[in-house]
Amino acid sequence: MAFSFSELALPLVGAPMAGGPSTPALAAAVSQAGGLGFVAGGYRTPQQLADQITAARAATSGPIGANLFVPQPSDADMVALDDYADLLASLADHYGVELGRPRFGDDDCWPEKLEVIADLRPTVVSFTFGAPPPEDLDLLRGLRILTVVTVTSAYEAGIAVAHGAQALAVQGPEAGGHRGTFAPDTQPGTQSLAALLAEIRHAHPDLPLVAAGGLGTADNVAGVLGAGAVAAQVGTALLLADEAGTNPTHRAALTNPEFTNTTVTCAFSGRYARSLENDFTKTFENVAPVGYPEIHHMTSPIRAAAVAMDDPHGTSLWAGTAYRTIRTGPAAEIITGLTPL
């Protein structure tokens, strides 16, 4: 039989956070503590994904999940990209780098990544930025791998269910990092997590729902469990965990009183994502076009240089609205502290 969330000792899921924060050690620590830890397949090659699943599995006797970005056609406007490049030029000069080439295709090795999942068979596989084709979900279900699709609206939930998803990660508007919206050029919805959970639960009463977005305390977790979620998914809460791969500049900013707000912007990657507000977002969020992953590649050299210089104002500082509640320490202690009494 496939995995069931009722098997977890603690109803907590460590969110997959691509780009560095998610590590095999973090995934294993969350699972070993009684939750479900995830490795992040976004921005990884198939071999890197395989290595991370293998390393996480070797470090825990608990279940391990893996997350994949669902590839989509490009929605970038080349004229808009050129105009944005002109605006970014002076910042690139400031950091002594050249803008990256706005190429398309982060996860164009989708078939190979699915082969890794089918071969290594993590306990759970979740998907972000869309619902995979029904035949892909059928294949994984046949291998007894639980399939979870991230949704941000009841409409997306309907698509995911029609494609064969066995569970949904319901992501509310307070989530940090990239929103899981299916249409990358669409401004994410603002419906509260509680309202979204209620609407999707009413439409799909028998489907397991994992609640995500803005959950920073045990009371927050208790609230979504009481609303019918089978588990709470936390990401920002783990950014300062000892096992997280969060870079030092990002770690320092999360506890720096200079940063007093978060904002949803496509300025860093071309897809809407929630970050701490900094000089980069203030300068570019109202002029940046959509265009993922082209803009992600354009700004990558700037962001890397800013981190190398320990300058928090030139890089993305992904964080959900609950970032003020996060704490440092072992992931197991953080997860335990989020568990309702």
C-alpha positions as CSV (number, residue, x, y, z in Angstrom):
1,M,0.0,0.0,0.0
2,A,1.0,3.6,-0.6
3,F,2.0,5.8,2.3
4,S,-0.7,7.5,4.4
5,F,-0.1,10.7,6.3
6,S,-1.8,9.0,9.3
7,E,1.4,7.0,9.6
8,L,3.4,10.1,10.7
9,A,4.2,10.4,14.4
10,L,4.0,14.2,14.0
11,P,1.6,15.8,11.5
12,L,4.4,18.0,10.1
13,V,6.0,18.1,6.6
14,G,9.2,19.9,5.9
15,A,8.6,21.9,2.7
16,P,10.9,21.4,-0.2
17,M,12.9,24.6,-0.7
18,A,14.8,24.6,-3.9
19,G,18.0,26.6,-4.4
20,G,19.9,25.6,-1.3
21,P,17.8,25.5,1.9
22,S,16.6,21.9,1.5
23,T,19.4,19.4,2.1
24,P,19.4,15.6,2.6
25,A,20.4,16.3,6.2
26,L,17.4,18.5,6.7
27,A,14.9,16.1,5.1
28,A,16.3,13.2,7.1
29,A,16.2,15.2,10.4
30,V,12.5,16.1,9.9
31,S,11.6,12.5,9.1
32,Q,13.7,11.1,11.9
33,A,11.8,13.4,14.3
34,G,8.5,11.9,13.2
35,G,7.5,14.2,10.3
36,L,8.0,13.9,6.6
37,G,11.1,15.5,5.1
38,F,11.5,16.5,1.5
39,V,14.4,16.9,-0.8
40,A,14.0,19.5,-3.6
41,G,14.5,18.5,-7.2
42,G,14.2,22.0,-8.7
43,Y,17.4,23.4,-10.1
44,R,19.0,19.9,-9.8
45,T,20.2,17.5,-12.4
46,P,18.7,14.1,-12.4
47,Q,22.0,12.7,-10.9
48,Q,21.9,15.4,-8.2
49,L,18.3,14.5,-7.4
50,A,19.2,10.8,-7.2
51,D,22.2,11.5,-4.9
52,Q,20.0,13.7,-2.6
53,I,17.3,11.1,-2.3
54,T,19.9,8.4,-1.6
55,A,21.7,10.5,1.0
56,A,18.5,11.4,2.8
57,R,17.2,7.9,2.9
58,A,20.5,6.6,4.3
59,A,20.3,9.1,7.2
60,T,16.8,8.2,8.5
61,S,14.5,5.2,9.1
62,G,11.5,7.5,8.4
63,P,9.8,8.3,5.1
64,I,11.4,10.6,2.5
65,G,9.7,12.8,0.0
66,A,11.0,14.4,-3.2
67,N,9.6,17.4,-5.0
68,L,9.7,18.2,-8.8
69,F,8.9,21.4,-10.7
70,V,6.4,20.7,-13.5
71,P,7.8,22.2,-16.7
72,Q,5.6,24.6,-18.7
73,P,5.9,26.5,-21.9
74,S,7.7,29.8,-21.8
75,D,5.5,32.9,-21.2
76,A,8.3,35.4,-21.5
77,D,8.1,38.5,-23.8
78,M,11.5,39.0,-25.3
79,V,11.0,42.8,-25.7
80,A,10.1,43.0,-22.0
81,L,13.2,40.9,-21.1
82,D,15.4,43.2,-23.0
83,D,13.9,46.2,-21.3
84,Y,14.4,44.6,-17.9
85,A,18.0,43.8,-18.8
86,D,18.6,47.5,-19.4
87,L,17.2,48.3,-16.0
88,L,19.4,45.6,-14.3
89,A,22.6,46.6,-16.1
90,S,23.7,49.2,-13.5
91,L,23.2,46.7,-10.7
92,A,25.2,44.1,-12.5
93,D,28.0,46.7,-12.9
94,H,27.8,47.4,-9.2
95,Y,28.5,43.8,-8.4
96,G,31.1,43.4,-11.1
97,V,29.2,40.7,-13.0
98,E,27.4,40.3,-16.4
99,L,23.8,39.5,-16.5
100,G,22.9,35.9,-17.2
101,R,21.5,34.8,-20.5
102,P,17.7,34.6,-20.4
103,R,17.5,31.0,-21.4
104,F,14.5,28.8,-21.1
105,G,14.4,25.4,-19.5
106,D,15.3,24.6,-15.9
107,D,13.6,21.3,-15.8
108,D,13.6,20.2,-19.4
109,C,15.0,16.9,-18.2
110,W,11.6,16.0,-16.8
111,P,11.6,12.4,-18.2
112,E,14.9,11.7,-16.6
113,K,13.8,13.0,-13.3
114,L,10.7,10.9,-13.4
115,E,13.0,7.9,-14.1
116,V,15.0,8.7,-10.9
117,I,11.7,8.8,-8.9
118,A,10.5,5.5,-10.4
119,D,13.9,3.9,-9.8
120,L,14.5,5.1,-6.2
121,R,10.9,5.2,-5.2
122,P,10.8,7.9,-2.4
123,T,7.8,7.5,-0.1
124,V,6.1,10.6,-1.5
125,V,6.6,12.8,-4.6
126,S,5.1,16.2,-4.7
127,F,4.8,18.6,-7.7
128,T,5.0,22.4,-7.9
129,F,3.9,24.8,-10.7
130,G,1.3,22.5,-12.2
131,A,-0.2,19.0,-12.3
132,P,1.8,16.4,-14.2
133,P,0.1,14.5,-17.1
134,P,-2.3,11.7,-15.9
135,E,-0.1,9.0,-17.3
136,D,2.9,10.2,-15.2
137,L,0.8,10.2,-12.0
138,D,-0.6,6.7,-13.0
139,L,2.9,5.4,-13.4
140,L,4.0,6.6,-9.9
141,R,0.8,5.4,-8.3
142,G,1.4,2.0,-9.8
143,L,4.8,2.0,-8.0
144,R,3.0,2.8,-4.7
145,I,4.5,6.3,-4.5
146,L,2.1,8.7,-3.0
147,T,1.6,11.7,-5.4
148,V,0.9,15.2,-4.1
149,V,0.2,18.3,-6.2
150,T,0.6,21.8,-4.9
151,V,-2.4,24.0,-5.5
152,T,-3.2,27.6,-4.7
153,S,-6.9,27.7,-5.8
154,A,-10.0,25.5,-6.0
155,Y,-9.7,25.6,-9.7
156,E,-6.1,24.2,-9.6
157,A,-7.3,21.6,-7.1
158,G,-9.9,20.4,-9.6
159,I,-7.3,20.0,-12.3
160,A,-4.9,18.1,-10.0
161,V,-7.7,15.7,-9.0
162,A,-8.8,15.2,-12.6
163,H,-5.2,14.3,-13.4
164,G,-5.1,11.7,-10.6
165,A,-3.3,13.4,-7.7
166,Q,-3.7,11.3,-4.5
167,A,-3.3,14.3,-2.2
168,L,-3.0,18.1,-2.4
169,A,-0.6,20.5,-0.8
170,V,-2.9,23.6,-0.3
171,Q,-0.7,26.6,-0.3
172,G,-2.1,29.9,1.1
173,P,-1.0,33.4,0.2
174,E,1.4,33.9,3.2
175,A,3.8,31.2,2.0
176,G,7.4,32.1,1.5
177,G,9.3,31.5,-1.8
178,H,7.6,30.7,-5.0
179,R,3.9,30.4,-5.1
180,G,2.8,27.2,-6.7
181,T,0.4,28.8,-9.2
182,F,-0.1,26.8,-12.3
183,A,-0.2,29.8,-14.6
184,P,3.1,31.7,-14.1
185,D,1.8,35.0,-15.5
186,T,-1.1,35.1,-13.1
187,Q,-1.0,37.2,-9.9
188,P,-1.4,34.7,-7.1
189,G,-4.7,34.7,-5.3
190,T,-5.2,36.3,-1.9
191,Q,-7.8,33.9,-0.5
192,S,-6.8,33.0,3.0
193,L,-5.4,29.5,3.8
194,A,-8.4,28.8,6.0
195,A,-10.9,29.7,3.3
196,L,-9.0,27.8,0.7
197,L,-8.8,24.7,2.8
198,A,-12.6,24.9,3.5
199,E,-13.4,25.3,-0.2
200,I,-11.2,22.5,-1.4
201,R,-12.2,20.2,1.4
202,H,-15.9,20.7,0.5
203,A,-15.2,19.9,-3.2
204,H,-13.0,16.9,-2.5
205,P,-13.9,15.6,1.0
206,D,-12.1,12.3,0.7
207,L,-8.7,13.7,-0.5
208,P,-5.9,14.2,2.0
209,L,-5.0,17.9,2.3
210,V,-1.7,19.2,3.5
211,A,-1.9,22.9,4.6
212,A,1.0,25.3,3.8
213,G,1.8,28.9,4.0
214,G,2.4,31.2,7.0
215,L,2.5,28.4,9.7
216,G,5.0,29.5,12.3
217,T,3.6,28.3,15.6
218,A,2.0,25.3,17.2
219,D,-1.2,27.2,17.4
220,N,-1.1,27.8,13.6
221,V,-0.5,24.1,13.0
222,A,-3.4,23.2,15.4
223,G,-5.6,25.6,13.4
224,V,-5.1,23.9,10.1
225,L,-5.4,20.4,11.6
226,G,-8.7,21.5,13.1
227,A,-9.8,22.7,9.7
228,G,-9.4,19.2,8.2
229,A,-5.8,19.2,7.0
230,V,-3.9,15.9,7.6
231,A,-0.6,17.7,8.1
232,A,1.0,21.1,8.1
233,Q,3.8,21.9,5.7
234,V,6.4,24.3,7.0
235,G,9.3,25.9,5.1
236,T,10.2,29.3,6.5
237,A,10.2,27.7,10.0
238,L,13.1,25.5,9.0
239,L,15.3,28.1,7.2
240,L,17.5,28.6,10.3
241,A,17.7,25.0,11.2
242,D,21.2,23.6,11.7
243,E,20.7,21.2,8.9
244,A,19.3,23.7,6.4
245,G,21.5,24.9,3.5
246,T,20.3,28.5,3.9
247,N,23.2,30.8,2.9
248,P,24.7,33.0,5.7
249,T,23.4,36.3,4.1
250,H,19.9,34.9,4.1
251,R,20.2,33.6,7.6
252,A,21.4,36.9,9.0
253,A,18.6,38.9,7.2
254,L,15.9,36.7,8.7
255,T,16.8,38.0,12.2
256,N,17.9,41.5,11.2
257,P,15.4,44.1,12.5
258,E,16.2,46.2,9.4
259,F,13.9,43.9,7.4
260,T,10.4,44.6,8.6
261,N,8.2,43.3,5.8
262,T,7.8,40.7,3.1
263,T,6.6,41.3,-0.5
264,V,5.4,39.1,-3.4
265,T,7.5,39.9,-6.4
266,C,8.6,38.4,-9.8
267,A,11.7,40.7,-9.9
268,F,14.1,37.9,-9.0
269,S,12.9,34.9,-11.0
270,G,10.1,36.0,-13.3
271,R,7.6,34.0,-11.1
272,Y,5.7,35.4,-8.2
273,A,7.5,34.6,-4.9
274,R,7.5,36.0,-1.4
275,S,10.8,37.5,-0.1
276,L,11.9,39.9,2.6
277,E,11.6,43.4,1.2
278,N,15.0,44.8,0.3
279,D,16.5,47.4,-2.0
280,F,16.2,45.0,-5.0
281,T,12.5,44.5,-4.5
282,K,11.8,48.2,-3.9
283,T,13.6,49.1,-7.0
284,F,12.4,46.5,-9.5
285,E,9.2,44.9,-8.3
286,N,6.9,47.4,-10.0
287,V,8.8,47.2,-13.3
288,A,9.9,43.5,-13.5
289,P,8.0,41.4,-16.1
290,V,7.0,37.8,-15.7
291,G,9.2,35.3,-17.5
292,Y,10.3,32.2,-15.7
293,P,12.9,30.8,-15.7
294,E,14.5,33.4,-18.1
295,I,14.6,36.1,-15.5
296,H,15.9,33.6,-12.9
297,H,18.9,33.1,-15.1
298,M,19.3,36.8,-15.8
299,T,19.5,37.8,-12.2
300,S,21.4,34.7,-10.9
301,P,24.9,36.3,-11.3
302,I,23.7,39.4,-9.4
303,R,22.2,37.4,-6.6
304,A,25.3,35.1,-6.3
305,A,27.6,38.1,-6.2
306,A,25.5,39.8,-3.5
307,V,25.7,36.7,-1.4
308,A,29.5,36.4,-1.9
309,M,29.7,40.1,-0.7
310,D,27.3,39.4,2.2
311,D,25.0,42.1,0.8
312,P,21.3,41.2,1.6
313,H,20.0,44.0,-0.6
314,G,21.1,42.4,-3.9
315,T,19.6,38.9,-3.5
316,S,16.4,37.1,-2.9
317,L,15.5,36.5,0.7
318,W,12.7,34.0,0.5
319,A,10.5,34.1,3.6
320,G,6.8,33.6,4.5
321,T,4.9,36.1,6.7
322,A,5.7,34.0,9.8
323,Y,9.4,34.7,9.5
324,R,9.5,36.6,12.8
325,T,8.6,33.4,14.7
326,I,11.4,31.2,13.4
327,R,14.2,29.9,15.6
328,T,17.6,28.4,15.2
329,G,18.6,24.9,16.4
330,P,18.3,21.3,15.3
331,A,15.4,20.6,12.9
332,A,14.1,18.0,15.3
333,E,13.6,20.6,18.0
334,I,12.0,23.0,15.6
335,I,9.6,20.4,14.3
336,T,8.7,19.2,17.8
337,G,8.1,22.8,18.9
338,L,5.6,23.2,16.1
339,T,3.6,20.2,17.1
340,P,0.3,21.0,18.9
341,L,0.0,19.7,22.5
